[in-house]
Amino acid sequence: MKKVSMVLAAFLLLACSTKNEDQDPLVCVYEPSPITVVSFSGVGDNLIHETVYLDALTSDGSYDFTKMYEDVADDMRKSDIAFINQETILGGSELGLSGYPSFNSPSEIASDLKESGFNLVNLATNHTLDRGLSGIVNELNTFSSVKGMVVDGAYTSQEAYDTIPTFEVKGITFSFLAYTYGTNGIRPEYSYEVSYFDDAQITSDVQRAKEISDVVIVSAHWGDENSFVPNSFQRHYAQLFADLGVDVVIGTHPHVIQPVEWVSGEMGNRTLVVYSLGNFIGGMLTTNNAIGGMIQFDFVKEEDDIYIDHVRWVPLMIHFEGNAANINAERYNYKSYKVSDYTDELASKHVLNGYDGNVVSLDYIHEITDRVIDASFLE
């Protein structure tokens, strides 16, 4: 996609017509050019540790995660496209719920994400095979029962694996592709169960996607855990995506935030690459793992040109309280906050504040965010 250099020019068309000799010889009229704007918001890892799903347990034995998501729900509902990485498999209670290291999460998460405004979900993670093919079957059945959700990354057939998910918003057709670096050493029963990074496969997928859509969005599950810096694997694939003409890459997995960059492709295009949004919800036990981000931008269509504009990073913070003396078992009041809504009073209640040398404060959150995210993307 190519962004025009003069935004003002995008809103005007110059139409000139010759009049007869009794009128001005040339009359120029400015008319509005039709412009379509599709808004996008995305967050990182929905990482459902045991203490997270126990905190969502209700009196009737079901699970409700909507309170954890409510501070970003308005942003998601107002966005035309709202992305999240479903880090853990939604195999449901029938397969036995569990947390780290082999996860299985309540199926209610799918409908709770929908209620909270999400409609685009990555399923290709290193935990996709934690419950084998049965977990994938249950997860896909759960999402298929929730209308209006587009998912990719996990499959139950070769036909599904070969299909490029597409959806239309305001007359613009989007393709969605998802890949993971691996599945924690677990091998799939069938090769089609998960989308893995592979140069040839990605090249084929993107080429096919560009034939049937106007915009290509990629979810990339990659990178080194707890590293704020993209590794060579990420750099390689970011460049490949750019060279293939992918429009935006949304990165997840490191469990901490990583930079946002424009990567130039060999065709003269620019691809927006968000290397890692960090965690959105999760119970990891460092402040760095609790600091995340929400990426927001617009896809703008003007005549035959589509470009990305108004890119901004919104800092997020996972809040949870508990008993520091028994922190592995007693954690509760989980909620993801926009940092603009977070307070030092809340931070003082965070169970990580003072635990094992951790500091939770607005100053520290901003320090990490400012260190990692270029100022041009911050509010």
VOZA-549924 format. One line per field, with one value per residue (C-alpha): residue in three letters; x, y, z. Coordinates in Angstrom, 2 decimals. Layout:
N
res = [ALA	...]
px = [X	...]
py = [Y	...]
pz = [Z	...]
END
This chain:
379
res = [MET	LYS	LYS	VAL	SER	MET	VAL	LEU	ALA	ALA	PHE	LEU	LEU	LEU	ALA	CYS	SER	THR	LYS	ASN	GLU	ASP	GLN	ASP	PRO	LEU	VAL	CYS	VAL	TYR	GLU	PRO	SER	PRO	ILE	THR	VAL	VAL	SER	PHE	SER	GLY	VAL	GLY	ASP	ASN	LEU	ILE	HIS	GLU	THR	VAL	TYR	LEU	ASP	ALA	LEU	THR	SER	ASP	GLY	SER	TYR	ASP	PHE	THR	LYS	MET	TYR	GLU	ASP	VAL	ALA	ASP	ASP	MET	ARG	LYS	SER	ASP	ILE	ALA	PHE	ILE	ASN	GLN	GLU	THR	ILE	LEU	GLY	GLY	SER	GLU	LEU	GLY	LEU	SER	GLY	TYR	PRO	SER	PHE	ASN	SER	PRO	SER	GLU	ILE	ALA	SER	ASP	LEU	LYS	GLU	SER	GLY	PHE	ASN	LEU	VAL	ASN	LEU	ALA	THR	ASN	HIS	THR	LEU	ASP	ARG	GLY	LEU	SER	GLY	ILE	VAL	ASN	GLU	LEU	ASN	THR	PHE	SER	SER	VAL	LYS	GLY	MET	VAL	VAL	ASP	GLY	ALA	TYR	THR	SER	GLN	GLU	ALA	TYR	ASP	THR	ILE	PRO	THR	PHE	GLU	VAL	LYS	GLY	ILE	THR	PHE	SER	PHE	LEU	ALA	TYR	THR	TYR	GLY	THR	ASN	GLY	ILE	ARG	PRO	GLU	TYR	SER	TYR	GLU	VAL	SER	TYR	PHE	ASP	ASP	ALA	GLN	ILE	THR	SER	ASP	VAL	GLN	ARG	ALA	LYS	GLU	ILE	SER	ASP	VAL	VAL	ILE	VAL	SER	ALA	HIS	TRP	GLY	ASP	GLU	ASN	SER	PHE	VAL	PRO	ASN	SER	PHE	GLN	ARG	HIS	TYR	ALA	GLN	LEU	PHE	ALA	ASP	LEU	GLY	VAL	ASP	VAL	VAL	ILE	GLY	THR	HIS	PRO	HIS	VAL	ILE	GLN	PRO	VAL	GLU	TRP	VAL	SER	GLY	GLU	MET	GLY	ASN	ARG	THR	LEU	VAL	VAL	TYR	SER	LEU	GLY	ASN	PHE	ILE	GLY	GLY	MET	LEU	THR	THR	ASN	ASN	ALA	ILE	GLY	GLY	MET	ILE	GLN	PHE	ASP	PHE	VAL	LYS	GLU	GLU	ASP	ASP	ILE	TYR	ILE	ASP	HIS	VAL	ARG	TRP	VAL	PRO	LEU	MET	ILE	HIS	PHE	GLU	GLY	ASN	ALA	ALA	ASN	ILE	ASN	ALA	GLU	ARG	TYR	ASN	TYR	LYS	SER	TYR	LYS	VAL	SER	ASP	TYR	THR	ASP	GLU	LEU	ALA	SER	LYS	HIS	VAL	LEU	ASN	GLY	TYR	ASP	GLY	ASN	VAL	VAL	SER	LEU	ASP	TYR	ILE	HIS	GLU	ILE	THR	ASP	ARG	VAL	ILE	ASP	ALA	SER	PHE	LEU	GLU]
px = [0.00	1.25	0.43	-0.11	2.18	-0.41	-3.38	-5.32	-5.19	-6.94	-10.13	-10.43	-10.87	-10.26	-12.94	-12.56	-15.01	-14.94	-17.93	-19.35	-18.11	-20.66	-19.16	-15.75	-13.52	-12.56	-14.42	-12.71	-14.84	-13.52	-15.56	-15.04	-13.25	-14.86	-12.73	-13.31	-11.76	-11.60	-10.37	-8.18	-7.33	-5.27	-3.99	-1.58	-1.60	-4.77	-2.72	-5.03	-3.10	-4.96	-5.34	-6.86	-9.63	-10.28	-10.77	-13.38	-15.31	-18.91	-21.29	-23.05	-19.81	-19.40	-16.68	-16.99	-13.93	-15.71	-14.75	-11.09	-11.55	-13.96	-11.45	-10.60	-14.04	-15.22	-12.13	-12.74	-16.44	-15.72	-13.12	-14.13	-11.43	-10.45	-7.61	-6.46	-4.01	-5.71	-2.54	-4.07	-6.26	-9.99	-10.50	-13.13	-13.89	-14.52	-10.80	-9.74	-8.85	-5.22	-2.63	1.12	2.90	0.28	-2.72	-6.39	-8.87	-12.63	-14.68	-16.63	-13.69	-14.81	-18.21	-16.69	-14.22	-17.08	-19.09	-16.05	-15.79	-13.13	-13.71	-10.28	-8.42	-5.05	-5.03	-1.49	0.62	3.16	0.27	-2.08	-1.31	-1.45	-4.60	-3.84	-6.35	-9.25	-8.39	-8.35	-11.68	-13.30	-11.79	-12.91	-16.39	-16.59	-15.57	-17.86	-20.79	-19.94	-21.07	-18.88	-15.51	-12.69	-9.96	-6.88	-3.89	-5.48	-7.34	-9.09	-8.63	-6.29	-9.08	-9.35	-5.56	-5.50	-8.30	-7.38	-9.78	-11.25	-13.77	-15.19	-15.51	-16.99	-16.34	-12.70	-11.73	-9.21	-7.24	-6.00	-3.02	-1.47	1.78	3.66	7.36	6.58	4.46	6.82	8.18	4.74	4.28	0.83	-0.92	-1.67	0.52	-2.42	-3.30	-1.19	0.33	4.10	6.54	7.92	9.24	7.70	4.33	4.15	5.08	2.33	-0.24	0.43	0.42	-2.94	-4.27	-3.31	-5.23	-8.49	-8.24	-7.30	-5.42	-3.36	-3.05	-0.60	-0.49	3.08	3.73	7.51	10.46	12.36	10.39	11.12	13.22	12.37	14.43	13.35	15.62	17.02	14.08	11.64	13.74	13.93	10.20	9.33	11.40	9.85	6.34	7.29	8.83	5.65	3.49	1.81	0.17	0.49	2.12	0.87	3.41	2.86	4.61	7.57	5.27	6.86	6.49	8.72	9.07	6.75	8.43	7.76	9.66	10.34	9.59	11.34	8.40	8.78	5.94	6.01	4.71	3.67	5.31	4.31	6.93	5.15	2.12	3.11	0.56	-3.05	-4.16	-1.95	-0.42	3.30	5.28	7.28	6.16	7.69	5.32	2.37	3.13	1.47	0.12	-2.80	-2.02	-4.51	-4.54	-6.76	-6.88	-7.73	-9.07	-9.06	-10.08	-7.78	-5.22	-5.26	-2.82	-2.35	-2.61	-2.86	-0.76	-0.60	0.44	-1.77	0.08	-1.69	-1.15	-2.36	-3.54	-3.97	-3.88	-3.20	-1.19	2.54	3.34	1.36	1.53	1.47	-2.02	-3.59	-4.01	-7.26	-8.94	-7.36	-8.01	-6.28	-6.16	-5.26	-2.46	-4.35	-6.99	-4.49	-3.42	-0.60	-3.23	-4.09	-0.40	0.18	-2.31	-0.66	0.66	3.86	4.69	7.67	7.50	10.90	12.26	9.43	8.23	4.73	4.19	3.08	6.63	8.03	5.34	6.07	9.82	9.59	7.09	9.17	12.33	10.81	8.23	9.29	7.87	6.21	3.73	2.89	0.02]
py = [0.00	3.46	6.40	9.72	12.50	15.25	14.23	17.37	16.46	13.24	15.08	17.13	16.52	19.34	19.38	22.06	22.75	25.29	27.69	29.69	33.15	34.85	33.10	32.84	30.91	28.39	27.33	24.97	23.22	21.26	18.18	15.70	12.49	9.35	8.07	4.89	4.44	1.03	1.25	-1.43	-2.17	-5.10	-6.52	-9.32	-12.60	-13.82	-16.07	-18.03	-19.28	-21.35	-18.36	-16.40	-18.88	-19.50	-15.76	-15.96	-18.82	-17.90	-19.25	-21.46	-23.15	-21.33	-18.80	-15.09	-13.16	-9.99	-7.98	-8.62	-7.15	-4.32	-1.43	-1.98	-3.17	0.24	0.59	-2.84	-2.28	1.04	-0.57	-2.19	-4.83	-5.89	-8.41	-10.61	-13.50	-16.45	-17.85	-20.91	-23.56	-23.39	-27.12	-26.54	-28.26	-31.66	-31.97	-30.88	-27.25	-26.51	-23.78	-23.68	-25.48	-27.43	-25.14	-25.78	-22.96	-22.53	-22.38	-19.40	-17.19	-17.18	-15.62	-13.28	-12.00	-11.43	-9.59	-7.44	-6.38	-8.70	-10.20	-11.29	-14.03	-15.72	-19.42	-20.29	-20.35	-22.58	-23.92	-24.84	-28.56	-28.68	-30.84	-32.34	-32.50	-32.80	-29.39	-27.85	-29.47	-28.12	-24.67	-24.33	-25.62	-23.03	-20.17	-21.32	-21.03	-17.37	-15.38	-12.74	-14.07	-14.62	-17.01	-18.57	-20.71	-24.02	-26.48	-29.85	-30.65	-30.04	-28.12	-25.72	-25.35	-24.45	-21.89	-18.22	-16.57	-13.39	-10.88	-7.62	-4.32	-1.25	-2.67	-3.55	-7.24	-8.38	-11.62	-12.97	-15.31	-16.71	-18.51	-19.80	-20.56	-23.91	-25.86	-26.60	-29.73	-31.34	-32.76	-32.62	-35.86	-34.41	-31.83	-29.49	-28.88	-25.74	-23.05	-22.94	-20.38	-21.62	-19.39	-21.31	-21.77	-18.12	-16.98	-19.13	-18.04	-14.33	-14.51	-16.26	-13.82	-10.83	-12.29	-12.37	-9.39	-5.73	-5.97	-8.76	-8.96	-11.44	-12.67	-13.70	-15.76	-15.42	-14.05	-14.77	-14.79	-11.85	-10.04	-6.46	-6.80	-8.65	-11.56	-12.57	-14.94	-12.06	-9.75	-12.35	-12.91	-9.24	-8.56	-11.49	-10.26	-6.77	-8.08	-10.06	-6.96	-7.81	-4.70	-5.26	-7.85	-8.20	-9.98	-11.96	-14.50	-12.79	-11.89	-8.43	-5.53	-5.04	-2.18	-1.01	-0.33	0.39	-2.19	-1.34	-4.04	-4.71	-3.26	0.13	-0.58	-0.21	-2.86	-1.97	-4.49	-4.69	-7.09	-7.84	-6.48	-8.27	-9.90	-8.75	-10.99	-13.41	-14.26	-14.20	-12.98	-9.95	-6.40	-6.52	-9.39	-7.33	-4.37	-4.66	-2.53	-1.93	-0.98	1.22	2.52	3.13	1.50	4.36	3.76	6.62	5.71	2.75	3.48	1.88	2.91	2.78	6.00	7.29	4.54	4.78	2.61	2.63	1.30	-1.43	-2.92	-6.23	-5.71	-8.51	-8.79	-11.68	-13.12	-12.61	-15.37	-17.86	-16.11	-19.25	-20.11	-16.88	-14.32	-12.55	-9.35	-9.77	-6.92	-5.34	-1.55	1.16	2.91	6.17	4.59	3.01	4.72	4.51	3.61	0.50	-0.17	-0.17	-3.06	-5.12	-8.33	-7.97	-4.63	-5.53	-9.24	-10.64	-7.15	-6.06	-2.48	-1.61	2.10	4.44	5.76	2.29	1.39	4.57	4.03	0.59	1.76	4.82	2.71	0.16	2.05	4.89	8.23	8.76	5.97	7.12	9.42]
pz = [0.00	-0.85	1.38	-0.38	0.80	0.92	3.07	2.19	-1.48	-0.66	0.15	-3.02	-6.74	-9.20	-11.89	-14.56	-17.36	-20.23	-20.31	-23.20	-24.03	-21.75	-18.72	-17.15	-19.57	-16.93	-13.81	-11.37	-8.77	-5.79	-4.98	-2.14	-3.04	-1.58	1.29	3.29	6.73	8.46	12.04	13.65	17.28	18.51	21.78	22.66	24.52	26.22	28.48	30.75	33.76	36.34	38.67	35.78	35.01	38.71	39.09	36.31	37.96	38.78	41.40	38.85	37.78	34.48	33.64	32.89	31.69	30.54	33.63	32.85	29.38	30.15	30.21	26.53	25.43	24.23	22.05	20.56	19.96	18.23	15.98	12.71	13.20	16.74	17.07	19.94	20.27	21.97	23.49	25.12	23.52	24.26	24.71	27.38	30.66	29.08	28.31	31.79	32.44	33.23	33.40	32.84	31.27	29.28	29.03	28.42	28.88	29.31	26.12	27.50	26.51	22.87	23.58	26.18	23.58	21.16	23.82	24.53	20.89	19.48	16.03	14.71	16.60	16.20	17.10	15.94	19.10	20.81	22.93	20.07	20.46	24.27	24.00	20.61	17.80	20.28	21.67	18.19	17.32	20.48	20.00	16.39	17.23	19.99	17.75	14.93	17.34	17.99	14.98	13.41	14.56	12.06	13.21	11.65	12.62	13.69	11.47	11.38	7.68	4.75	3.02	5.95	6.07	2.37	2.67	3.02	5.51	4.06	5.30	4.02	5.85	4.15	0.71	1.42	1.36	3.97	4.16	7.49	7.81	11.01	11.78	14.83	15.23	16.90	19.36	22.27	20.65	20.29	16.79	15.19	14.36	10.93	9.18	8.60	12.27	12.80	10.55	11.06	9.68	6.37	3.58	0.71	2.41	3.40	-0.09	-1.58	1.01	0.61	-3.17	-3.11	-0.52	-2.62	-5.56	-3.61	-1.25	-1.01	2.30	3.87	7.68	9.22	12.81	13.68	16.82	17.12	19.07	22.27	25.50	27.83	25.23	24.27	21.07	17.88	17.00	13.61	12.96	13.39	11.22	8.46	8.32	8.73	5.62	3.76	4.60	3.42	0.19	-0.49	0.00	3.30	4.72	8.47	10.74	14.32	16.52	19.71	21.98	23.75	26.70	26.78	24.40	21.36	18.84	16.09	12.74	9.10	7.01	3.36	0.79	-2.49	-4.44	-2.75	-0.33	3.46	5.86	9.39	11.73	15.40	16.76	20.05	21.86	25.06	27.34	27.47	30.34	32.21	35.56	34.87	37.85	36.70	36.04	32.57	31.71	32.93	30.66	27.26	24.50	22.18	18.59	16.78	13.21	10.22	6.82	4.48	0.97	-1.49	-5.02	-5.87	-3.15	0.32	3.02	6.80	8.79	12.37	13.94	17.71	20.64	23.73	26.82	28.80	32.25	33.69	37.25	39.76	43.51	45.86	48.68	48.05	50.55	48.46	45.11	42.98	44.19	45.45	42.68	41.82	40.57	37.15	34.74	31.77	32.06	29.64	31.49	31.08	33.37	35.77	39.00	41.48	44.06	42.04	41.47	45.22	45.50	42.76	44.28	42.24	43.84	46.02	45.21	44.21	43.52	41.21	41.06	39.86	39.27	36.51	36.27	35.65	33.09	31.14	31.45	29.80	27.16	26.25	26.04	23.63	21.56	19.28	20.42	17.02	17.85	21.38	22.28]
END
